[in-house]
Amino acid sequence: MNKHDATLTALVQTLGDHLSRRLPARRLATLSGLLLHAGLPPERFREGTLADRLLFEQRQDGGWVDVEDTAWCSFVLGRLGYKDSEYAGKDWIRSERNLGAW
């Protein structure tokens, strides 16, 4: 196992720990987003409860707690194939924009 693989394995284990400890969605989505960007295949995330947890915390209006949480959660869910949730999150972000800022 090379250093890259060992690092990814350690981060996947960290994600599992974060899920079991019910840490905030932003921390889960940020770590997951970085893992996806690093090349970890989306299939690795379907084995656990990450998507279920992020979907559970998505509000009726399409967003999460704030713009940053919504951006990260939307990105991760989109990469995992949950396009409706991704689009709802992006729509929520657009609706929160006020005079060119959030």
Steps between C-alpha positions, in 0.01 A plus 500: 500500500646836401475817708206632295298181557590495869390861538169437325440193717567700816268779388222252415537358851482854638179557306353183651594626846343840428178330386481282809557801726226698320729793423350795305407451136753761389790298643371184334442671166833684503699183565292303250536770237875499537510121475288508185722769352807289586362221286318273744219343296142597596417132548709503819250743656187305413597225742444718805249747626661822374239574233216407736637735764545792260157443345340482846646839592398673178217740575172528314622818329794308348776637721685394811612724788663772289651566159830323570329187636263501204782535248699209645200272554362574151838428343538165677145385434531597135819295466321208665217518246236688701446765234160619630653586838799662332275721285275588796808608696631710214158664459497580872845660475381716209194606701720609791711732289426862585652789308788287374593343834378242750 
